[in-house]
Every structure is written in structure tokens, then in C-alpha cells.
Amino acid sequence: MTLQLLRRRIDRIDSQLLRLLNQRASLAIRVGRLKQRRGARLFDPIRERAILRRLAEANGGPLSREAVRALYREILRQTRRVEQSV
């Protein structure tokens, strides 16, 4: 496989990831609205730890579990920002 082809495949995956991250953020906005209506706290550290644990355990590599946790900590942090902006 050529370098150019590999890069095109990476670009396609990046586009898919971006689309999925924005879908996730849209759902987080909906969650934030529901929580506000119910008077619930927006940040749920127990839920966040469960997400990180589930994803780290499901990880088949080549990323390390710590790399997956680090990536998702940032995704969760940015998603909370979107959720709180509602």
C-alpha cells in the first residue's frame, strides 16, 4: 500500500471520527437539557469513570489502555463544555 493511499484512508477515518464526535456532542446537549429539567447535576463522575473503564477494557489495541483513557477524558471534557452551554 502506498503512503498516499494510507493517508487517504486516515483522512476518511478522521472525517468519520469528526462526524461521530459531533453526533456525540449533539446527544450530550440533549442529555444536558434533560438533566436541567430534572434539576440533576451535569457532571456525573461515577458515570465518567464507568465510561473510561468500559472503553479501556474493550480496547484491543494497538492503543494502550492509558491512551484510550486519555483520549476519552478529553472527549468527555469537551462534551461537558457543550452540555453546560445549553
C-alpha positions in Angstrom: 0.0 0.0 0.0 1.4 3.4 -0.9 1.9 6.3 1.5 -0.7 8.4 -0.4 -3.3 5.6 -0.1 -2.7 5.2 3.6 -3.0 8.9 4.1 -6.3 9.0 2.2 -7.6 6.2 4.4 -6.6 8.1 7.5 -8.3 11.2 6.2 -11.5 9.3 5.7 -11.4 7.9 9.2 -10.7 11.4 10.6 -13.8 12.6 8.8 -15.8 9.8 10.2 -14.5 10.4 13.7 -15.4 14.1 13.4 -18.9 13.3 12.3 -19.3 10.8 15.2 -17.8 13.2 17.8 -20.3 15.9 16.7 -23.2 13.4 16.9 -22.0 12.5 20.4 -21.9 16.2 21.3 -25.4 16.7 20.0 -26.6 13.8 22.2 -24.8 15.4 25.2 -26.7 18.6 24.6 -30.0 16.6 24.8 -28.8 14.9 28.0 -27.9 18.3 29.4 -31.3 19.7 28.7 -32.9 16.6 30.4 -30.7 17.0 33.4 -31.5 20.7 33.7 -35.3 20.0 33.6 -34.8 17.4 36.3 -32.5 19.5 38.4 -29.8 17.0 38.2 -26.1 17.8 38.3 -24.5 18.0 34.8 -21.2 16.3 35.8 -21.5 12.7 37.0 -18.1 11.4 38.0 -19.3 7.9 38.6 -20.7 7.7 35.0 -17.5 9.1 33.6 -15.3 6.6 35.5 -17.6 3.8 34.2 -17.2 5.0 30.6 -13.4 5.2 30.9 -13.3 1.7 32.5 -15.6 0.2 29.9 -13.6 1.6 27.0 -10.2 0.7 28.4 -11.4 -2.9 29.0 -12.9 -3.1 25.5 -9.7 -1.8 23.8 -8.0 -4.3 21.6 -5.0 -2.1 20.7 -2.7 -1.1 19.3 -3.5 1.9 21.5 -2.7 1.3 25.2 -5.5 1.4 27.8 -4.0 4.6 29.2 -4.0 6.2 25.7 -7.7 5.3 25.3 -8.5 6.8 28.7 -6.5 10.0 27.9 -8.3 10.4 24.6 -11.7 9.9 26.2 -11.0 12.1 29.2 -10.6 14.9 26.7 -13.6 13.9 24.7 -15.7 13.8 27.9 -14.3 17.2 29.0 -15.2 18.9 25.7 -18.6 17.2 25.7 -19.3 18.5 29.2 -18.4 22.0 27.9 -21.0 21.7 25.2 -23.5 20.2 27.6 -23.1 23.1 30.0 -23.5 25.7 27.3 -27.2 24.7 26.9 
